[in-house]
Amino acid sequence: MSKFRQIDTAPYGREVEVRCGRKWFPAILVKDGSMTEDEAPCDQWQATTDSFPRNWSDGACWASNADGNMSDQPEEWRHLRARATGAA
């Protein structure tokens, strides 16, 4: 199993596993994937499955989510574990 790394070292555009508190799930860091309140582009984490924190509106991490609150921020990341393909 891959070790967790500091979140500021995560790669853009590649599915990795992130940790928010005690929850870990696959996500992609999208460069300029969102906008700040001042309409400046900013990076955004986007979940790639339905397993993400409740406060990630539409599966994305927001500075201000649909409820007007900050989403739980990813704390660490690691390379995804190999997935079973079902092929014999």
N, CA, C and O atoms as a GROMACS GRO file, in nm:
protein
  352
    1MET      N    1   0.084  -0.117   0.000
    1MET     CA    2   0.000   0.000   0.000
    1MET      C    3   0.089   0.124   0.000
    1MET      O    4   0.191   0.129   0.068
    2SER      N    5   0.050   0.221  -0.076
    2SER     CA    6   0.124   0.345  -0.091
    2SER      C    7   0.108   0.433   0.033
    2SER      O    8   0.001   0.434   0.095
    3LYS      N    9   0.213   0.507   0.069
    3LYS     CA   10   0.202   0.595   0.186
    3LYS      C   11   0.139   0.728   0.148
    3LYS      O   12   0.147   0.773   0.033
    4PHE      N   13   0.076   0.790   0.246
    4PHE     CA   14   0.016   0.922   0.223
    4PHE      C   15   0.123   1.028   0.211
    4PHE      O   16   0.230   1.018   0.271
    5ARG      N   17   0.093   1.130   0.130
    5ARG     CA   18   0.185   1.240   0.104
    5ARG      C   19   0.115   1.372   0.135
    5ARG      O   20  -0.007   1.377   0.144
    6GLN      N   21   0.193   1.478   0.150
    6GLN     CA   22   0.137   1.610   0.178
    6GLN      C   23   0.046   1.652   0.063
    6GLN      O   24   0.080   1.632  -0.054
    7ILE      N   25  -0.068   1.710   0.096
    7ILE     CA   26  -0.169   1.744  -0.006
    7ILE      C   27  -0.116   1.844  -0.108
    7ILE      O   28  -0.160   1.841  -0.224
    8ASP      N   29  -0.024   1.930  -0.070
    8ASP     CA   30   0.027   2.029  -0.166
    8ASP      C   31   0.122   1.970  -0.269
    8ASP      O   32   0.170   2.041  -0.357
    9THR      N   33   0.148   1.839  -0.260
    9THR     CA   34   0.231   1.772  -0.361
    9THR      C   35   0.149   1.687  -0.457
    9THR      O   36   0.205   1.617  -0.541
   10ALA      N   37   0.016   1.692  -0.445
   10ALA     CA   38  -0.071   1.610  -0.530
   10ALA      C   39  -0.062   1.651  -0.676
   10ALA      O   40  -0.051   1.770  -0.707
   11PRO      N   41  -0.065   1.554  -0.766
   11PRO     CA   42  -0.058   1.585  -0.909
   11PRO      C   43  -0.193   1.634  -0.962
   11PRO      O   44  -0.298   1.599  -0.909
   12TYR      N   45  -0.189   1.716  -1.065
   12TYR     CA   46  -0.311   1.761  -1.133
   12TYR      C   47  -0.355   1.655  -1.233
   12TYR      O   48  -0.273   1.587  -1.294
   13GLY      N   49  -0.487   1.644  -1.250
   13GLY     CA   50  -0.542   1.563  -1.359
   13GLY      C   51  -0.521   1.414  -1.350
   13GLY      O   52  -0.536   1.345  -1.450
   14ARG      N   53  -0.487   1.363  -1.234
   14ARG     CA   54  -0.465   1.219  -1.218
   14ARG      C   55  -0.544   1.169  -1.098
   14ARG      O   56  -0.536   1.228  -0.990
   15GLU      N   57  -0.617   1.062  -1.115
   15GLU     CA   58  -0.696   1.007  -1.005
   15GLU      C   59  -0.604   0.952  -0.897
   15GLU      O   60  -0.518   0.868  -0.924
   16VAL      N   61  -0.622   1.001  -0.776
   16VAL     CA   62  -0.547   0.955  -0.659
   16VAL      C   63  -0.646   0.931  -0.546
   16VAL      O   64  -0.766   0.958  -0.561
   17GLU      N   65  -0.598   0.881  -0.436
   17GLU     CA   66  -0.682   0.863  -0.318
   17GLU      C   67  -0.652   0.976  -0.221
   17GLU      O   68  -0.535   1.002  -0.190
   18VAL      N   69  -0.755   1.045  -0.172
   18VAL     CA   70  -0.736   1.154  -0.076
   18VAL      C   71  -0.798   1.117   0.057
   18VAL      O   72  -0.888   1.033   0.064
   19ARG      N   73  -0.749   1.181   0.162
   19ARG     CA   74  -0.803   1.159   0.296
   19ARG      C   75  -0.858   1.290   0.349
   19ARG      O   76  -0.790   1.392   0.351
   20CYS      N   77  -0.985   1.285   0.392
   20CYS     CA   78  -1.050   1.396   0.462
   20CYS      C   79  -1.094   1.340   0.597
   20CYS      O   80  -1.189   1.262   0.604
   21GLY      N   81  -1.025   1.378   0.703
   21GLY     CA   82  -1.055   1.320   0.834
   21GLY      C   83  -1.029   1.171   0.832
   21GLY      O   84  -0.919   1.127   0.801
   22ARG      N   85  -1.132   1.092   0.865
   22ARG     CA   86  -1.116   0.945   0.864
   22ARG      C   87  -1.169   0.883   0.736
   22ARG      O   88  -1.174   0.760   0.726
   23LYS      N   89  -1.208   0.963   0.641
   23LYS     CA   90  -1.263   0.912   0.514
   23LYS      C   91  -1.158   0.924   0.404
   23LYS      O   92  -1.093   1.028   0.391
   24TRP      N   93  -1.142   0.819   0.326
   24TRP     CA   94  -1.052   0.823   0.210
   24TRP      C   95  -1.130   0.777   0.088
   24TRP      O   96  -1.215   0.688   0.098
   25PHE      N   97  -1.101   0.838  -0.027
   25PHE     CA   98  -1.178   0.812  -0.149
   25PHE      C   99  -1.100   0.863  -0.269
   25PHE      O  100  -1.011   0.947  -0.253
   26PRO      N  101  -1.132   0.815  -0.390
   26PRO     CA  102  -1.062   0.861  -0.509
   26PRO      C  103  -1.113   0.998  -0.556
   26PRO      O  104  -1.232   1.028  -0.550
   27ALA      N  105  -1.019   1.080  -0.602
   27ALA     CA  106  -1.052   1.214  -0.650
   27ALA      C  107  -0.944   1.261  -0.746
   27ALA      O  108  -0.835   1.203  -0.754
   28ILE      N  109  -0.976   1.367  -0.819
   28ILE     CA  110  -0.882   1.429  -0.913
   28ILE      C  111  -0.869   1.576  -0.877
   28ILE      O  112  -0.969   1.643  -0.851
   29LEU      N  113  -0.747   1.627  -0.876
   29LEU     CA  114  -0.724   1.770  -0.856
   29LEU      C  115  -0.727   1.837  -0.994
   29LEU      O  116  -0.644   1.808  -1.080
   30VAL      N  117  -0.824   1.926  -1.013
   30VAL     CA  118  -0.844   1.992  -1.142
   30VAL      C  119  -0.790   2.135  -1.133
   30VAL      O  120  -0.837   2.216  -1.053
   31LYS      N  121  -0.691   2.165  -1.216
   31LYS     CA  122  -0.633   2.300  -1.219
   31LYS      C  123  -0.738   2.397  -1.271
   31LYS      O  124  -0.800   2.373  -1.375
   32ASP      N  125  -0.758   2.507  -1.198
   32ASP     CA  126  -0.856   2.610  -1.234
   32ASP      C  127  -0.996   2.551  -1.253
   32ASP      O  128  -1.071   2.597  -1.339
   33GLY      N  129  -1.031   2.449  -1.174
   33GLY     CA  130  -1.159   2.381  -1.187
   33GLY      C  131  -1.277   2.457  -1.128
   33GLY      O  132  -1.392   2.416  -1.147
   34SER      N  133  -1.250   2.566  -1.058
   34SER     CA  134  -1.356   2.644  -0.996
   34SER      C  135  -1.317   2.791  -0.998
   34SER      O  136  -1.212   2.829  -1.050
   35MET      N  137  -1.405   2.874  -0.940
   35MET     CA  138  -1.380   3.018  -0.933
   35MET      C  139  -1.394   3.065  -0.788
   35MET      O  140  -1.476   3.013  -0.713
   36THR      N  141  -1.314   3.163  -0.750
   36THR     CA  142  -1.327   3.223  -0.618
   36THR      C  143  -1.444   3.321  -0.620
   36THR      O  144  -1.503   3.346  -0.724
   37GLU      N  145  -1.475   3.377  -0.504
   37GLU     CA  146  -1.582   3.478  -0.496
   37GLU      C  147  -1.550   3.598  -0.584
   37GLU      O  148  -1.641   3.666  -0.632
   38ASP      N  149  -1.422   3.624  -0.605
   38ASP     CA  150  -1.379   3.736  -0.690
   38ASP      C  151  -1.369   3.695  -0.837
   38ASP      O  152  -1.317   3.770  -0.920
   39GLU      N  153  -1.420   3.576  -0.870
   39GLU     CA  154  -1.421   3.523  -1.005
   39GLU      C  155  -1.281   3.497  -1.061
   39GLU      O  156  -1.259   3.506  -1.182
   40ALA      N  157  -1.188   3.465  -0.972
   40ALA     CA  158  -1.054   3.425  -1.015
   40ALA      C  159  -1.051   3.272  -1.018
   40ALA      O  160  -1.108   3.208  -0.930
   41PRO      N  161  -0.985   3.212  -1.117
   41PRO     CA  162  -0.978   3.066  -1.122
   41PRO      C  163  -0.903   3.009  -1.002
   41PRO      O  164  -0.806   3.069  -0.954
   42CYS      N  165  -0.948   2.894  -0.954
   42CYS     CA  166  -0.878   2.825  -0.846
   42CYS      C  167  -0.888   2.674  -0.868
   42CYS      O  168  -0.980   2.627  -0.936
   43ASP      N  169  -0.795   2.601  -0.813
   43ASP     CA  170  -0.792   2.455  -0.827
   43ASP      C  171  -0.906   2.394  -0.745
   43ASP      O  172  -0.952   2.452  -0.647
   44GLN      N  173  -0.950   2.275  -0.788
   44GLN     CA  174  -1.061   2.209  -0.717
   44GLN      C  175  -1.043   2.058  -0.716
   44GLN      O  176  -1.006   1.999  -0.817
   45TRP      N  177  -1.069   1.997  -0.601
   45TRP     CA  178  -1.074   1.852  -0.590
   45TRP      C  179  -1.212   1.805  -0.632
   45TRP      O  180  -1.313   1.862  -0.588
   46GLN      N  181  -1.218   1.701  -0.717
   46GLN     CA  182  -1.344   1.644  -0.762
   46GLN      C  183  -1.340   1.494  -0.741
   46GLN      O  184  -1.251   1.425  -0.791
   47ALA      N  185  -1.438   1.443  -0.666
   47ALA     CA  186  -1.446   1.299  -0.638
   47ALA      C  187  -1.478   1.223  -0.767
   47ALA      O  188  -1.548   1.275  -0.855
   48THR      N  189  -1.427   1.101  -0.778
   48THR     CA  190  -1.451   1.020  -0.898
   48THR      C  191  -1.546   0.904  -0.870
   48THR      O  192  -1.574   0.824  -0.960
   49THR      N  193  -1.597   0.894  -0.747
   49THR     CA  194  -1.698   0.795  -0.711
   49THR      C  195  -1.802   0.866  -0.624
   49THR      O  196  -1.790   0.985  -0.597
   50ASP      N  197  -1.902   0.792  -0.582
   50ASP     CA  198  -2.004   0.850  -0.494
   50ASP      C  199  -1.964   0.848  -0.347
   50ASP      O  200  -2.043   0.885  -0.260
   51SER      N  201  -1.842   0.806  -0.318
   51SER     CA  202  -1.794   0.797  -0.180
   51SER      C  203  -1.711   0.921  -0.147
   51SER      O  204  -1.588   0.919  -0.154
   52PHE      N  205  -1.780   1.029  -0.110
   52PHE     CA  206  -1.712   1.154  -0.073
   52PHE      C  207  -1.785   1.217   0.044
   52PHE      O  208  -1.899   1.179   0.072
   53PRO      N  209  -1.723   1.312   0.116
   53PRO     CA  210  -1.789   1.374   0.230
   53PRO      C  211  -1.922   1.441   0.190
   53PRO      O  212  -1.935   1.492   0.079
   54ARG      N  213  -2.017   1.440   0.280
   54ARG     CA  214  -2.149   1.498   0.254
   54ARG      C  215  -2.142   1.644   0.213
   54ARG      O  216  -2.224   1.691   0.135
   55ASN      N  217  -2.043   1.716   0.266
   55ASN     CA  218  -2.038   1.859   0.236
   55ASN      C  219  -1.961   1.892   0.108
   55ASN      O  220  -1.926   2.007   0.084
   56TRP      N  221  -1.934   1.791   0.027
   56TRP     CA  222  -1.878   1.814  -0.106
   56TRP      C  223  -1.996   1.823  -0.203
   56TRP      O  224  -2.039   1.721  -0.256
   57SER      N  225  -2.048   1.940  -0.226
   57SER     CA  226  -2.164   1.959  -0.314
   57SER      C  227  -2.132   1.909  -0.455
   57SER      O  228  -2.030   1.947  -0.513
   58ASP      N  229  -2.218   1.825  -0.509
   58ASP     CA  230  -2.201   1.768  -0.642
   58ASP      C  231  -2.068   1.694  -0.658
   58ASP      O  232  -2.013   1.687  -0.768
   59GLY      N  233  -2.016   1.639  -0.547
   59GLY     CA  234  -1.892   1.561  -0.553
   59GLY      C  235  -1.766   1.644  -0.565
   59GLY      O  236  -1.661   1.591  -0.603
   60ALA      N  237  -1.775   1.773  -0.534
   60ALA     CA  238  -1.658   1.860  -0.545
   60ALA      C  239  -1.633   1.933  -0.413
   60ALA      O  240  -1.727   1.960  -0.338
   61CYS      N  241  -1.508   1.963  -0.387
   61CYS     CA  242  -1.467   2.036  -0.268
   61CYS      C  243  -1.476   2.186  -0.297
   61CYS      O  244  -1.419   2.234  -0.395
   62TRP      N  245  -1.548   2.259  -0.212
   62TRP     CA  246  -1.573   2.401  -0.236
   62TRP      C  247  -1.525   2.486  -0.118
   62TRP      O  248  -1.524   2.441  -0.004
   63ALA      N  249  -1.484   2.610  -0.147
   63ALA     CA  250  -1.457   2.707  -0.042
   63ALA      C  251  -1.591   2.746   0.022
   63ALA      O  252  -1.597   2.775   0.141
   64SER      N  253  -1.697   2.748  -0.059
   64SER     CA  254  -1.832   2.775  -0.011
   64SER      C  255  -1.926   2.679  -0.085
   64SER      O  256  -1.956   2.699  -0.203
   65ASN      N  257  -1.973   2.574  -0.014
   65ASN     CA  258  -2.056   2.472  -0.079
   65ASN      C  259  -2.202   2.517  -0.091
   65ASN      O  260  -2.232   2.633  -0.066
   66ALA      N  261  -2.291   2.427  -0.130
   66ALA     CA  262  -2.432   2.460  -0.151
   66ALA      C  263  -2.499   2.514  -0.024
   66ALA      O  264  -2.598   2.586  -0.032
   67ASP      N  265  -2.446   2.478   0.093
   67ASP     CA  266  -2.501   2.527   0.220
   67ASP      C  267  -2.433   2.656   0.266
   67ASP      O  268  -2.466   2.708   0.373
   68GLY      N  269  -2.339   2.707   0.187
   68GLY     CA  270  -2.267   2.829   0.223
   68GLY      C  271  -2.152   2.806   0.319
   68GLY      O  272  -2.098   2.901   0.375
   69ASN      N  273  -2.112   2.679   0.337
   69ASN     CA  274  -2.002   2.645   0.427
   69ASN      C  275  -1.885   2.588   0.347
   69ASN      O  276  -1.902   2.543   0.234
   70MET      N  277  -1.767   2.590   0.408
   70MET     CA  278  -1.650   2.531   0.343
   70MET      C  279  -1.659   2.378   0.348
   70MET      O  280  -1.693   2.322   0.452
   71SER      N  281  -1.628   2.312   0.238
   71SER     CA  282  -1.621   2.166   0.234
   71SER      C  283  -1.502   2.119   0.316
   71SER      O  284  -1.406   2.193   0.336
   72ASP      N  285  -1.510   1.994   0.366
   72ASP     CA  286  -1.393   1.933   0.430
   72ASP      C  287  -1.280   1.930   0.329
   72ASP      O  288  -1.298   1.884   0.216
   73GLN      N  289  -1.164   1.977   0.369
   73GLN     CA  290  -1.051   1.985   0.278
   73GLN      C  291  -0.967   1.858   0.284
   73GLN      O  292  -0.944   1.805   0.393
   74PRO      N  293  -0.921   1.807   0.169
   74PRO     CA  294  -0.830   1.692   0.171
   74PRO      C  295  -0.704   1.726   0.250
   74PRO      O  296  -0.651   1.837   0.241
   75GLU      N  297  -0.658   1.629   0.328
   75GLU     CA  298  -0.541   1.650   0.412
   75GLU      C  299  -0.416   1.581   0.358
   75GLU      O  300  -0.305   1.631   0.374
   76GLU      N  301  -0.436   1.467   0.293
   76GLU     CA  302  -0.325   1.389   0.239
   76GLU      C  303  -0.373   1.317   0.114
   76GLU      O  304  -0.493   1.308   0.088
   77TRP      N  305  -0.277   1.266   0.036
   77TRP     CA  306  -0.311   1.189  -0.083
   77TRP      C  307  -0.213   1.073  -0.095
   77TRP      O  308  -0.106   1.073  -0.036
   78ARG      N  309  -0.253   0.974  -0.174
   78ARG     CA  310  -0.163   0.862  -0.208
   78ARG      C  311  -0.207   0.806  -0.342
   78ARG      O  312  -0.319   0.830  -0.388
   79HIS      N  313  -0.117   0.733  -0.404
   79HIS     CA  314  -0.151   0.667  -0.531
   79HIS      C  315  -0.261   0.566  -0.504
   79HIS      O  316  -0.267   0.506  -0.397
   80LEU      N  317  -0.349   0.548  -0.601
   80LEU     CA  318  -0.458   0.450  -0.587
   80LEU      C  319  -0.403   0.309  -0.578
   80LEU      O  320  -0.304   0.274  -0.642
   81ARG      N  321  -0.470   0.230  -0.498
   81ARG     CA  322  -0.437   0.087  -0.493
   81ARG      C  323  -0.486   0.024  -0.622
   81ARG      O  324  -0.581   0.073  -0.683
   82ALA      N  325  -0.423  -0.083  -0.664
   82ALA     CA  326  -0.466  -0.153  -0.785
   82ALA      C  327  -0.608  -0.204  -0.766
   82ALA      O  328  -0.642  -0.258  -0.662
   83ARG      N  329  -0.688  -0.185  -0.869
   83ARG     CA  330  -0.828  -0.231  -0.864
   83ARG      C  331  -0.839  -0.364  -0.938
   83ARG      O  332  -0.771  -0.387  -1.038
   84ALA      N  333  -0.926  -0.450  -0.888
   84ALA     CA  334  -0.952  -0.578  -0.955
   84ALA      C  335  -1.027  -0.548  -1.084
   84ALA      O  336  -1.121  -0.469  -1.084
   85THR      N  337  -0.986  -0.609  -1.193
   85THR     CA  338  -1.049  -0.585  -1.322
   85THR      C  339  -1.153  -0.691  -1.356
   85THR      O  340  -1.235  -0.670  -1.445
   86GLY      N  341  -1.151  -0.803  -1.286
   86GLY     CA  342  -1.245  -0.910  -1.315
   86GLY      C  343  -1.198  -0.999  -1.429
   86GLY      O  344  -1.263  -1.099  -1.460
   87ALA      N  345  -1.086  -0.965  -1.490
   87ALA     CA  346  -1.033  -1.046  -1.599
   87ALA      C  347  -0.958  -1.166  -1.541
   87ALA      O  348  -0.892  -1.155  -1.438
   88ALA      N  349  -0.970  -1.277  -1.607
   88ALA     CA  350  -0.903  -1.400  -1.561
   88ALA      C  351  -0.766  -1.409  -1.620
   88ALA      O  352  -0.693  -1.504  -1.593
   0.00000   0.00000   0.00000
